[in-house]
Amino acid sequence: MFQDVATKERVKLALCWPFLMAFAALYRVQHINEAAMTDTRHIKVLIIGSGPAGYTAGVYAARAMLEPVLIQGIEPGGQLTTTTEVENWPGDTEVQGPDLMVRMEAHARAMGCEIVGDIVTSLDLQKRPFTATCDSGAVYTADAVILCTGARAKWLGLPSEEKFKGFGVSACATCDGFFYRGQEIVVVGGGNTAVEEALFLTNFASKVTLVHRRDELRAEKILQNRLFNNPKIETLWFHEVEEVHGADTPLGVEGVRVKHTQTGEITDIAAKGVFVAIGHAPANELIKDQLETHNGGYVKVAPGTTKTEIPGVFAAGDLTDHIYRQAVTSAGMGCMAALDAEKYIAEMEDAGAVAAAE
């Protein structure tokens, strides 16, 4: 099935990583020091989120001697933990997404960033110091907050899709692709994620049908070339998924009904798995009704900075970037956020010193 041993090992890592990270996060949350469960702890900088933006912010904030605390969230490492090869990270012609995030976490720790396996469940940005309450019960107050909560997969919004989530409908090929060995699979979407998912799934599936509503893909050309040259992949242009259908006992997908966007013709496609890859939406639940958002929920920042409308609150990565959405740009924004936070805290300390002198 796999072309070489290295490919096989990469696939094994990709399959195992999401489960290992979820287990580790739950374990850490359940085993946090009981003293932290009730005490409120004040810190200078709180970083929420642990993707490229969060870990990079941790590196720079730690180097600035701000003693940052980073709360990882439910998915330590973010979206890159559910990818396989990353070919556009500077300095690495090919690196596994999970491996890259392990290295970034280790780097942040080595610089002195305190990393906590917990989940922020509520965040109060209306008064200073800012207050974050975690799933474990721990409470942090902070002079500055760097938001790096990233984005989550979008869904089609179909009742039938919701019905079969976890029973044939998925948004993560590296998590669930293994379960469809020798089966026919449908992937929905036309961007980088959809093409990468389709290519990865050919390691398992007998056939992959990529359903796209337009007549051209948005994915990078190098990915498109691989897709079009893969004999296991068929592309269905000008089609949208109307319904996912399957069995009730046991619950499972048997196919999808698609509609031609120009003629209206309806077609049924047999498939045991449906992977939705139509983009992502910002994970903005913590800041709803507290910060200004735009372009579908992305946090608005001042041009050329990571500053939000609330002084001392900064946003970086996919939570605010609705244009580029790359790992390297997220990391760059994490750096910017830490530098912005450093400057803000220095100004506040200077103002306090002046006020005290007066």
C-alpha positions in Angstrom: 0.0 0.0 0.0 2.7 2.5 1.0 5.5 3.3 -1.3 8.3 3.0 1.3 8.9 2.4 5.0 9.3 6.1 5.7 5.9 6.9 4.3 4.4 4.1 6.4 6.0 5.5 9.5 4.8 9.1 8.7 1.2 7.8 8.3 1.4 5.9 11.6 2.6 9.1 13.4 -0.2 11.2 11.8 -2.8 8.7 12.8 -1.7 8.4 16.4 -0.9 12.0 17.1 -4.4 13.5 17.5 -5.4 10.8 20.0 -2.1 11.1 21.9 -2.5 14.8 22.2 -6.1 14.6 23.3 -5.3 12.0 25.9 -2.3 14.1 27.2 -4.4 17.2 27.4 -7.1 15.5 29.4 -4.5 13.8 31.7 -2.8 17.1 32.4 -6.1 18.9 33.2 -7.1 16.1 35.6 -3.7 16.1 37.4 -3.0 19.9 37.8 -1.8 20.8 41.3 -4.8 21.1 43.6 -3.5 24.3 44.9 -4.0 25.9 41.5 -7.6 24.6 41.5 -8.7 27.3 44.0 -6.0 30.0 44.0 -5.9 33.0 41.7 -2.5 33.6 40.3 -1.4 36.9 38.8 1.0 37.0 35.8 2.3 39.6 33.4 1.4 37.8 30.1 -1.1 35.1 29.5 -1.0 33.3 26.1 -4.1 31.4 25.1 -3.5 28.7 22.4 -0.7 26.5 21.4 -0.3 26.5 17.6 2.6 28.2 15.8 1.4 31.7 17.0 1.1 30.7 20.6 4.4 28.9 20.9 6.3 31.7 19.0 4.7 34.3 21.3 5.9 32.1 24.2 9.4 32.2 22.9 9.6 35.9 22.5 7.7 36.8 25.6 10.0 34.6 27.7 13.1 36.1 26.1 11.7 39.5 27.1 11.7 38.3 30.7 7.9 38.6 30.9 7.5 35.1 32.5 4.6 34.1 30.2 2.1 31.4 31.0 0.7 29.5 28.0 -2.6 27.6 28.3 -2.6 24.9 25.5 -6.3 24.3 25.1 -8.1 21.2 24.0 -5.8 20.5 21.0 -2.2 21.1 22.0 -0.2 22.1 18.9 -3.3 23.2 16.9 -4.2 22.3 13.4 -0.7 21.2 12.4 -1.1 18.2 14.6 -3.7 16.8 12.2 -1.5 17.2 9.1 1.2 15.0 7.6 4.0 16.6 5.6 4.7 20.3 5.9 6.8 21.4 2.9 6.7 25.2 3.3 8.2 25.7 6.7 11.5 27.6 6.2 14.6 25.4 7.0 12.7 22.1 6.5 12.0 20.8 3.0 9.8 18.2 4.6 8.7 17.9 8.2 5.7 16.2 9.9 3.2 18.6 11.4 3.1 16.9 14.8 6.9 16.8 15.0 7.1 20.5 14.2 4.8 21.3 17.0 6.7 19.2 19.4 9.8 21.1 18.5 8.1 24.5 18.9 6.7 23.5 22.3 10.1 22.4 23.4 11.7 25.6 22.2 9.2 27.7 24.1 9.8 25.7 27.3 13.5 26.0 26.9 13.2 29.8 26.7 11.3 29.8 30.0 7.7 29.9 28.9 5.5 28.0 31.4 3.2 25.7 29.4 0.0 24.5 31.1 -2.2 21.6 29.8 -5.5 23.2 30.6 -8.5 24.8 28.8 -9.6 28.4 29.2 -13.4 28.3 29.6 -14.1 32.0 30.3 -12.2 35.2 29.7 -13.1 38.6 31.2 -11.5 41.5 29.2 -13.8 44.2 30.6 -11.7 45.1 33.6 -8.0 45.0 34.6 -6.3 42.9 35.3 -7.8 40.5 32.8 -9.2 37.3 34.2 -9.1 33.8 32.7 -10.8 30.8 34.3 -9.8 27.3 33.3 -11.5 24.0 33.1 -9.5 22.7 36.0 -10.7 25.6 38.2 -7.5 27.5 38.0 -7.8 31.3 37.7 -5.3 33.6 36.2 -5.2 37.4 36.2 -2.9 39.0 33.7 -1.7 42.5 32.7 -1.7 41.4 29.0 -3.3 38.7 27.1 -2.2 37.2 23.7 -5.0 35.4 22.0 -3.9 32.5 19.7 -6.9 30.2 19.7 -6.7 29.6 16.0 -9.6 28.2 13.8 -11.7 25.2 13.5 -13.1 23.2 10.6 -16.2 24.5 8.8 -19.1 22.1 8.1 -21.6 22.0 5.3 -24.5 22.6 7.7 -26.6 19.7 6.5 -28.8 17.8 9.0 -27.7 14.6 7.4 -24.0 15.6 7.9 -24.7 16.2 11.6 -26.4 12.8 11.9 -23.4 10.9 10.6 -20.6 12.9 12.3 -18.2 10.3 13.7 -20.0 7.6 11.8 -18.6 8.2 8.3 -18.5 12.0 8.2 -15.2 13.7 9.4 -13.1 16.8 9.0 -9.8 15.1 9.7 -8.3 12.6 7.3 -5.3 11.9 9.4 -7.5 11.1 12.4 -10.0 8.9 10.6 -8.6 7.9 7.2 -7.3 4.5 8.5 -10.9 3.3 9.1 -11.7 3.4 5.4 -9.1 0.9 4.0 -10.2 -0.4 0.6 -13.3 1.8 0.6 -14.5 4.6 -1.6 -14.3 8.1 -0.1 -15.7 11.5 -0.9 -13.7 14.7 -0.1 -15.6 18.1 -0.3 -13.7 21.3 -1.0 -11.2 22.9 -3.4 -8.4 24.5 -1.3 -5.1 23.2 0.1 -6.8 21.3 2.9 -9.1 19.5 0.6 -6.4 18.5 -1.9 -4.0 17.4 0.9 -6.8 15.3 2.5 -7.6 13.7 -0.8 -4.0 12.8 -1.4 -3.5 11.5 2.1 -6.6 9.3 1.8 -5.2 7.5 -1.2 -3.0 5.7 1.2 -6.1 3.8 2.4 -9.0 4.2 0.0 -9.7 2.3 -3.2 -11.0 5.5 -4.8 -11.3 9.2 -3.7 -13.8 11.5 -5.3 -13.1 15.2 -4.8 -16.4 17.3 -5.0 -15.9 20.9 -5.8 -18.6 23.6 -6.6 -16.4 25.4 -9.2 -14.4 24.4 -12.2 -11.0 25.1 -10.7 -9.2 24.6 -7.5 -7.8 27.2 -5.1 -5.0 24.9 -3.9 -1.4 25.5 -4.6 -0.3 24.4 -8.1 2.2 21.8 -6.8 -0.7 20.2 -4.9 -3.0 20.3 -7.9 -0.4 18.6 -10.0 -0.1 15.7 -7.5 -3.9 15.5 -7.4 -4.5 15.3 -11.1 -1.7 12.8 -11.5 -3.0 10.4 -8.9 -4.9 7.6 -10.5 -7.0 7.0 -7.4 -8.6 10.5 -7.4 -11.5 11.6 -9.5 -12.5 15.3 -9.5 -16.2 16.2 -9.8 -16.5 19.8 -10.9 -19.5 22.1 -10.5 -21.1 20.0 -7.8 -22.3 20.6 -4.3 -23.3 18.0 -1.7 -27.0 18.0 -1.0 -27.3 15.2 1.4 -25.3 12.4 3.1 -27.2 9.2 3.2 -26.6 5.9 5.0 -27.9 3.2 7.3 -29.4 3.7 10.7 -28.6 0.2 12.1 -25.7 0.3 12.5 -25.3 4.0 11.9 -23.0 4.6 8.9 -22.5 6.5 5.6 -23.3 4.8 2.4 -23.0 7.7 0.0 -23.7 11.3 -0.9 -26.2 13.0 -3.1 -24.7 15.8 -5.2 -26.2 18.6 -7.3 -24.7 20.1 -10.4 -24.5 23.9 -9.7 -25.4 24.8 -13.3 -27.8 22.2 -14.6 -29.4 21.1 -11.3 -28.9 17.5 -12.1 -28.8 15.2 -9.1 -26.3 12.3 -8.8 -25.7 9.7 -6.1 -22.1 8.7 -5.3 -21.4 5.6 -3.3 -19.0 6.2 -0.4 -18.3 4.9 3.0 -16.6 8.0 4.2 -17.2 11.8 3.7 -14.4 14.2 4.5 -15.4 17.9 4.7 -12.6 20.3 3.9 -14.2 23.6 3.0 -12.2 25.9 5.2 -12.0 27.0 8.8 -13.8 29.5 11.1 -12.0 31.4 13.8 -12.3 30.0 17.3 -13.6 33.2 18.8 -16.0 31.9 21.5 -13.9 33.4 24.4 -14.1 36.9 23.0 -17.5 37.1 21.5 -19.2 40.4 22.6 -15.9 41.6 24.0 -13.8 42.3 20.9 -14.6 43.7 17.5 -14.6 41.1 14.8 -15.0 41.2 11.0 -14.9 39.1 7.8 -16.9 36.3 9.4 -15.7 36.4 13.0 -12.0 37.1 12.8 -10.7 39.4 15.5 -9.9 42.9 14.2 -6.5 44.3 14.9 -4.9 47.7 14.2 -3.1 47.5 10.7 0.5 46.4 11.0 0.1 45.3 14.6 -1.6 42.6 16.7 -3.4 45.2 18.9 -7.1 44.8 19.4 -9.5 47.6 20.5 -8.7 46.8 24.1 -5.2 48.0 25.2 -3.3 45.1 26.5 -5.1 42.5 24.5 -3.4 41.1 21.4 -4.5 38.6 18.7 -2.3 36.5 16.5 -2.6 33.6 14.0 -5.7 32.2 12.4 -7.9 33.9 15.0 -7.2 37.2 13.2 -5.6 36.4 9.9 -8.4 35.8 7.3 -6.1 36.2 4.3 -2.9 34.2 4.5 -3.6 31.5 7.1 -0.2 29.9 7.0 1.9 28.3 9.8 4.8 30.7 9.1 2.6 33.8 9.1 0.9 32.6 12.3 4.4 32.2 13.9 5.3 35.7 12.7 2.2 37.2 14.2 3.0 35.4 17.5 6.3 37.2 17.5 4.6 40.5 16.8 2.1 39.9 19.6 4.9 39.2 22.1 6.8 42.4 21.1 3.6 44.4 21.2 2.8 43.0 24.7 6.4 43.8 25.9 6.1 47.4 24.7 2.6 47.7 26.3 3.8 46.4 29.7 6.9 48.6 29.7 4.7 51.6 29.0 2.3 50.7 31.8 5.2 50.2 34.2 6.7 53.5 33.2 3.4 55.2 33.7 3.1 53.6 37.2 6.6 54.7 38.1 5.9 58.3 37.0 2.6 58.3 39.0 4.3 56.9 42.1 7.0 59.6 41.8 4.4 62.3 41.6 
